[in-house]
């Protein structure tokens, strides 16, 4: 929701002008429509005598004036009170109750139409008072016609104000308050109910014309009152049933589609809209079902992809933030390998070996992830991990060494489990080196692998292979030691690395 529009002068002024529409419609109906209906339904002479008596008889004049004032000021009071939170928020530049302000904006079409028709309801009561206190002999026919006129005006104002305000609200208010995404998150009590809209539609296209024709026919066929009431009741009932049928054929499918969309938003891709129809709503439901199937397939591919490479790398790849080729980055590379794996694989049955390996990968891999590393690949019984890219870290070397220490602890726990289950002991070697690598999608246009290449990767791998020689489970280079800031590391040796001219100092912890 765009809260800033609450304090925008142009928006509030536009809303203020729109809020005057009910008063404008009331003025039009009070003059033009009211005059036309009275001339259409009343006997001219009888109507003129009745109108003249309103000005001659002080009591009737007082009732008429009171009725007129109340029918204007009571709706005005309720509308002003209803809109007060909106204008208060604007003038004090602070929203005290956000839900209340939103409710006022969205509910104004319905509220203003009901309150506007209230004015004509008061006018109807005033009419009965005028008839009661009038000294003229007013026939029952005149009373019926007067009632019809007031009820017609009440219903006309109700439907006309509602649809006019609804149009202005859709065009000028709602697009300013919400964007395409936020409108979907509105609670259900803020949504426009199709039932209410069809009710106003029913009043407009059914009740109002039928009442008007009833009044005209009543003028012509006063002696056929019973038939007129019966026929009017038939037309209204048929109109109501047809409106209800149309409403049901539209609202129920839309409700199903809306429920399905909410389920999809919440991650349920197994939902289906059970709607078979050859109209637009049927095609929409069918398209939604097809879209759900496609989303389900894409989600399956995405989840499977996340098992092949780190989910964080996957998300960057899907966003297009990692392209073919690579960038030079300074990272810490970690290799972990099983000591004596060949002999272990010969002793264990295949299913037991897979179980043993999976426990190793699961528990030691979690140590890497807990320290914000990226598992780059599994190479046989080895794991290659990268710290520092594409997820930036403040101190990649420190994270890599902490992950290695955690692996040592997890290995001890695993060995307790293996011992209890008569499985071979797990012995590992971990090598860490920090330096520059080329990191990115390496390979062909149609087949790539996200990985790191360069001298740093080779040195980390060589350091890991030296763990057996120096009889330790963790080895890291001098560069990693200095950058990590670890204080309890111990110097192991300065040694040659295969493929490197200069010797490298190695440390453990």
C-alpha positions in Angstrom: 0.0 0.0 0.0 1.2 3.5 -0.9 0.9 5.3 2.5 2.5 8.5 1.1 -0.7 9.2 -0.9 -2.6 9.8 2.4 -0.7 13.0 2.7 -0.7 14.1 -0.9 -2.7 17.3 -1.4 -3.8 16.5 -4.9 -5.0 13.1 -4.0 -7.0 14.3 -1.0 -8.5 17.1 -2.9 -9.6 14.7 -5.7 -11.1 12.4 -3.1 -12.9 15.3 -1.5 -14.5 16.3 -4.9 -15.5 12.7 -5.5 -17.1 12.5 -2.1 -19.4 15.4 -3.1 -21.0 13.2 -5.8 -23.8 11.8 -3.6 -24.9 15.4 -2.8 -24.9 16.3 -6.5 -27.0 13.3 -7.4 -29.4 14.1 -4.6 -29.8 17.6 -5.9 -30.5 16.3 -9.4 -33.1 13.7 -8.2 -34.7 16.3 -5.8 -35.4 18.6 -8.7 -35.5 17.0 -12.2 -36.4 13.4 -11.5 -38.7 14.1 -8.6 -40.6 16.7 -10.7 -40.9 14.4 -13.7 -42.1 11.4 -11.6 -44.7 13.5 -9.8 -46.1 14.8 -13.1 -46.1 11.3 -14.6 -47.9 9.6 -11.8 -50.2 12.2 -10.2 -53.3 13.7 -11.5 -52.2 17.3 -12.4 -55.0 19.1 -10.6 -54.8 17.0 -7.5 -51.0 17.4 -7.4 -51.2 21.3 -7.7 -53.8 21.5 -4.9 -51.6 19.3 -2.6 -48.4 21.4 -3.4 -50.3 24.7 -2.8 -51.5 23.4 0.6 -47.8 23.0 1.7 -47.3 26.7 1.5 -50.7 27.8 2.8 -51.0 25.5 5.9 -48.3 26.6 8.4 -48.3 23.1 10.0 -47.7 21.4 6.7 -45.1 24.0 5.7 -43.2 23.2 9.0 -43.4 19.4 8.4 -42.2 19.8 4.8 -39.3 22.1 5.8 -38.3 19.9 8.7 -38.4 16.8 6.5 -36.3 18.6 3.8 -33.7 19.8 6.4 -33.4 16.4 8.1 -33.1 14.5 4.7 -30.1 16.7 3.9 -28.3 17.2 7.2 -28.6 13.6 8.6 -26.8 12.0 5.6 -24.3 14.9 5.6 -23.5 14.3 9.3 -23.0 10.5 8.8 -20.8 11.0 5.7 -18.7 13.7 7.4 -18.2 11.4 10.4 -17.4 8.5 8.2 -14.7 10.5 6.3 -13.3 12.1 9.4 -10.3 9.6 9.9 -9.1 10.3 6.4 -9.0 14.1 6.7 -7.7 13.9 10.3 -4.7 11.7 9.0 -4.0 14.3 6.3 -4.0 17.4 8.5 -2.0 15.9 11.4 0.3 14.1 8.9 0.0 10.9 10.9 -2.1 7.7 10.4 -3.4 6.7 13.8 -5.3 3.7 12.6 -4.2 2.4 9.2 -6.9 -0.2 8.8 -9.6 2.3 9.6 -8.4 4.7 7.0 -8.1 2.0 4.3 -11.6 0.8 5.2 -13.0 4.4 4.8 -11.5 4.7 1.3 -12.7 1.3 0.1 -16.1 1.2 1.7 -17.1 4.8 0.7 -19.1 3.8 -2.5 -21.4 1.4 -0.5 -21.6 3.6 2.6 -22.4 6.8 0.6 -25.1 5.2 -1.5 -26.9 3.8 1.6 -26.7 7.1 3.5 -27.8 9.1 0.4 -30.9 6.9 0.1 -31.5 7.4 3.8 -32.4 11.0 2.9 -35.2 9.9 0.7 -36.3 7.4 3.3 -36.7 10.4 5.7 -38.6 12.2 2.8 -41.0 9.2 2.6 -41.7 9.4 6.4 -42.2 13.2 6.0 -44.7 12.5 3.2 -46.8 10.3 5.5 -46.8 13.0 8.1 -48.0 15.5 5.5 -50.8 13.2 4.5 -51.8 12.6 8.1 -51.9 16.2 9.1 -53.3 17.5 5.8 -56.9 18.8 6.0 -57.4 17.7 2.3 -59.1 14.5 1.5 -56.3 12.4 0.0 -57.4 9.3 -1.7 -55.7 5.9 -1.2 -54.6 6.1 -4.8 -52.7 9.3 -4.2 -51.1 7.8 -1.1 -49.9 4.8 -3.1 -48.5 7.0 -5.9 -46.8 9.2 -3.4 -45.2 6.1 -1.7 -44.1 4.8 -5.2 -42.5 8.1 -6.0 -40.5 8.3 -2.8 -39.5 4.6 -2.9 -38.4 5.0 -6.6 -36.3 8.1 -5.7 -34.8 6.2 -2.8 -33.8 3.2 -4.9 -32.6 5.4 -7.8 -30.3 7.3 -5.5 -29.1 4.1 -3.9 -28.1 2.4 -7.2 -26.9 5.5 -9.0 -24.7 6.8 -6.2 -23.2 3.4 -5.7 -22.2 2.7 -9.3 -21.0 6.3 -9.8 -18.8 6.1 -6.7 -17.6 2.6 -7.6 -16.5 3.9 -11.0 -14.6 6.9 -9.5 -13.1 4.6 -6.9 -11.8 2.1 -9.4 -10.5 4.9 -11.7 -9.0 7.4 -9.3 -8.7 6.1 -5.8 -7.7 2.4 -5.7 -4.9 2.7 -8.3 -3.4 5.5 -6.2 -3.6 3.5 -2.9 -2.3 0.2 -4.1 0.0 -1.3 -6.7 -0.5 -4.6 -8.6 1.0 -6.8 -5.9 -0.3 -5.2 -2.7 -4.0 -5.3 -3.7 -3.7 -9.2 -3.6 -2.7 -9.1 0.0 -5.8 -7.2 1.2 -7.9 -9.0 3.8 -11.2 -10.4 2.5 -13.3 -7.8 4.4 -11.8 -5.1 2.2 -12.7 -6.8 -1.1 -15.7 -5.8 -3.2 -18.4 -8.4 -2.8 -20.1 -9.5 -6.1 -23.3 -10.1 -4.1 -23.5 -6.4 -3.2 -22.8 -5.3 -6.7 -25.4 -7.6 -8.2 -27.9 -6.5 -5.5 -27.5 -2.9 -6.7 -27.7 -4.1 -10.3 -30.9 -6.0 -9.5 -32.4 -2.8 -8.0 -31.4 -0.8 -11.1 -32.6 -3.1 -13.9 -35.5 -4.9 -12.2 -37.1 -3.2 -9.1 -37.0 0.4 -10.3 -38.5 -0.2 -13.8 -41.1 -2.5 -12.5 -42.2 0.0 -9.8 -42.3 2.7 -12.4 -44.5 0.7 -14.7 -46.6 -0.3 -11.7 -47.3 3.4 -11.0 -48.1 4.1 -14.6 -50.5 1.1 -15.0 -52.0 2.0 -11.6 -53.0 5.4 -13.1 -54.7 3.6 -16.0 -56.1 0.6 -14.3 -57.0 1.5 -10.7 -59.7 -1.1 -10.5 -57.2 -3.9 -11.3 -55.1 -3.4 -8.2 -54.9 -7.1 -7.3 -53.7 -8.1 -10.8 -51.1 -5.3 -10.8 -49.7 -6.5 -7.5 -49.6 -10.1 -8.7 -47.9 -9.3 -12.0 -45.5 -7.0 -10.3 -44.6 -9.7 -7.8 -44.1 -12.2 -10.7 -41.7 -9.9 -12.5 -39.7 -9.0 -9.4 -39.4 -12.7 -8.5 -38.3 -13.7 -12.0 -35.8 -10.8 -12.0 -34.5 -11.9 -8.6 -34.1 -15.5 -9.6 -32.3 -14.6 -12.9 -30.0 -12.2 -11.1 -29.2 -14.8 -8.4 -28.5 -17.4 -11.1 -26.1 -15.1 -13.0 -24.5 -14.2 -9.7 -24.0 -17.9 -8.8 -22.5 -18.8 -12.2 -20.0 -16.0 -11.8 -19.2 -15.7 -8.1 -18.8 -19.4 -7.3 -16.2 -20.1 -10.1 -14.4 -16.8 -9.2 -14.3 -17.9 -5.5 -12.8 -21.3 -6.5 -10.2 -19.6 -8.7 -9.4 -17.1 -5.9 -9.0 -19.9 -3.4 -6.7 -21.7 -5.7 -4.6 -18.6 -6.3 -4.2 -18.1 -2.5 -3.1 -21.7 -2.2 -0.5 -21.3 -5.0 0.8 -18.1 -3.3 1.2 -20.2 -0.1 3.2 -22.8 -2.0 0.6 -25.5 -2.5 1.0 -26.5 -6.2 -1.2 -29.6 -5.9 -4.3 -27.5 -5.9 -6.7 -27.8 -8.9 -9.8 -25.8 -9.8 -12.6 -28.3 -10.4 -14.6 -26.2 -13.0 -15.6 -27.5 -16.4 -17.4 -24.8 -18.4 -17.1 -23.5 -22.0 -17.3 -19.9 -21.0 -14.5 -17.4 -20.1 -14.4 -18.5 -16.5 -14.0 -22.2 -17.6 -11.1 -21.3 -19.9 -9.6 -19.2 -17.1 -9.8 -22.2 -14.7 -8.3 -24.5 -17.2 -5.5 -22.1 -17.9 -4.9 -21.8 -14.2 -4.6 -25.6 -13.9 -2.2 -25.7 -16.7 -0.1 -22.9 -15.2 -0.1 -24.8 -11.8 1.3 -27.9 -13.6 4.0 -25.9 -15.2 4.9 -24.2 -11.9 5.1 -27.6 -10.3 7.5 -28.8 -12.9 9.6 -25.7 -12.6 9.6 -26.0 -8.8 10.7 -29.7 -9.1 13.5 -28.7 -11.5 14.5 -25.8 -9.2 14.6 -28.1 -6.1 16.5 -30.8 -8.1 19.0 -28.1 -9.3 19.5 -27.0 -5.7 20.6 -30.5 -4.8 23.2 -30.5 -7.6 24.7 -27.1 -6.6 24.3 -24.9 -3.6 20.8 -23.3 -3.5 22.3 -19.9 -3.1 24.4 -20.3 -6.2 21.3 -21.7 -7.9 19.3 -18.6 -7.1 22.0 -16.3 -8.5 22.2 -18.4 -11.7 18.4 -18.3 -12.1 18.4 -14.5 -11.7 21.1 -14.3 -14.4 23.7 -12.7 -12.0 26.3 -15.4 -12.8 27.1 -15.5 -16.5 29.3 -17.7 -18.7 32.9 -17.0 -17.9 34.5 -16.1 -14.6 35.7 -13.3 -12.4 38.8 -13.2 -10.3 38.0 -13.4 -6.6 40.0 -13.9 -3.4 38.5 -16.9 -1.6 39.4 -19.7 0.8 39.3 -23.1 -0.8 38.8 -26.2 1.4 39.3 -29.9 0.5 38.3 -32.8 2.8 39.1 -36.4 1.9 38.7 -39.8 3.5 41.8 -41.6 4.5 42.0 -45.2 3.4 38.8 -45.1 1.4 39.9 -47.8 -1.1 40.3 -50.5 1.6 37.0 -49.4 3.3 35.1 -49.7 0.0 36.5 -53.2 -0.5 35.3 -54.4 3.0 31.7 -52.9 3.0 28.7 -54.2 0.9 27.5 -51.6 -1.6 24.4 -50.6 0.3 26.3 -50.2 3.5 29.0 -48.2 1.7 26.4 -45.8 0.3 24.9 -45.4 3.8 28.4 -44.8 5.3 29.3 -42.3 2.6 26.0 -40.4 2.8 26.4 -40.0 6.6 29.9 -38.6 6.0 28.7 -36.2 3.3 25.6 -35.1 5.2 27.4 -34.4 8.5 30.6 -32.8 7.2 28.8 -30.9 4.5 26.5 -29.3 7.1 29.7 -28.0 8.8 30.5 -26.1 5.6 27.0 -24.7 5.2 26.8 -23.6 8.9 29.9 -21.5 8.3 28.5 -19.9 5.1 30.6 -21.9 2.8 29.6 -23.2 -0.6 29.9 -26.9 -1.4 31.2 -26.7 -4.9 31.4 -30.4 -5.8 31.8 -33.9 -4.6 34.8 -35.6 -6.1 34.6 -39.3 -5.3 35.0 -39.4 -1.5 36.2 -35.7 -1.4 34.4 -32.5 -0.9 35.5 -29.2 -2.4 34.2 -26.0 -0.7 34.6 -22.3 -1.3 34.4 -19.5 1.3 33.9 -15.9 0.3 32.1 -16.0 -3.1 29.5 -15.8 -4.5 28.2 -15.2 -0.9 30.6 -12.5 0.4 32.2 -13.1 3.8 34.0 -10.7 6.1 36.7 -13.3 6.8 36.6 -16.3 4.5 39.8 -17.8 6.0 38.4 -17.8 9.5 35.1 -19.3 8.3 37.0 -22.1 6.5 39.1 -23.0 9.6 36.0 -22.9 11.8 34.3 -25.3 9.4 37.3 -27.6 9.6 37.2 -27.6 13.4 33.5 -28.4 13.3 34.2 -31.3 10.9 36.7 -32.7 13.4 34.0 -32.7 16.1 31.4 -34.2 13.8 33.9 -37.0 12.8 34.3 -38.0 16.4 30.5 -38.2 16.8 30.1 -40.2 13.6 32.8 -42.7 14.7 30.8 -43.4 17.9 27.8 -44.2 15.7 29.9 -46.3 13.3 31.4 -48.2 16.2 28.0 -49.0 17.6 26.8 -50.3 14.2 30.0 -52.3 13.4 31.0 -49.9 10.6 34.5 -48.8 9.7 36.1 -45.8 11.5 36.2 -42.5 9.6 39.5 -40.7 9.2 39.7 -37.5 7.3 42.2 -35.0 6.0 41.4 -31.3 5.5 43.4 -28.8 3.5 42.8 -25.0 3.3 44.4 -22.3 1.2 43.4 -18.7 0.6 44.2 -16.7 -2.6 42.8 -15.6 -5.9 40.8 -17.9 -8.2 38.8 -17.6 -11.3 35.2 -18.3 -10.2 32.2 -18.6 -12.4 30.5 -20.7 -15.0 33.2 -22.7 -16.8 32.5 -24.8 -19.8 30.5 -24.8 -23.1 27.6 -22.6 -24.1 25.2 -25.6 -23.7 26.9 -27.3 -20.8 28.6 -25.4 -17.9 29.7 -26.0 -14.3 29.9 -23.4 -11.6 33.4 -23.8 -10.1 36.7 -22.3 -9.1 39.9 -22.8 -11.0 43.5 -21.6 -10.5 46.6 -22.1 -8.4 44.8 -21.6 -5.1 42.6 -24.6 -5.8 45.6 -26.8 -6.7 47.5 -25.7 -3.6 44.5 -26.4 -1.3 44.2 -29.9 -2.8 48.0 -30.6 -2.4 47.8 -29.4 1.3 45.0 -31.8 2.0 47.0 -34.7 0.6 49.9 -33.8 3.0 47.7 -34.5 6.1 48.7 -38.2 6.0 52.4 -37.3 5.8 52.3 -35.0 8.8 49.8 -37.2 10.7 47.2 -34.5 11.3 43.6 -34.1 10.2 43.7 -30.3 9.5 46.4 -28.3 7.5 46.2 -24.8 6.3 48.6 -22.4 4.6 50.4 -19.4 6.2 48.3 -17.1 4.1 45.1 -18.6 5.5 46.5 -18.5 9.0 47.4 -14.8 8.8 44.1 -13.7 7.2 42.0 -15.8 9.6 43.3 -14.2 12.8 43.2 -17.5 14.7 45.4 -17.4 17.8 46.0 -21.0 18.8 47.3 -22.3 15.5 50.6 -24.3 15.5 53.4 -24.3 13.0 53.8 -27.8 11.4 56.4 -27.5 8.7 57.8 -25.5 5.7 57.6 -27.9 2.8 57.6 -28.2 -0.9 54.3 -28.4 -2.8 54.2 -30.4 -6.0 54.2 -28.0 -8.9 55.4 -25.1 -6.8 59.0 -23.7 -6.7 58.8 -22.0 -3.3 58.2 -23.8 -0.1 54.9 -23.2 1.8 54.6 -22.9 5.6 51.8 -25.2 6.9 49.8 -24.8 10.2 47.3 -26.8 12.1 45.0 -26.2 15.0 
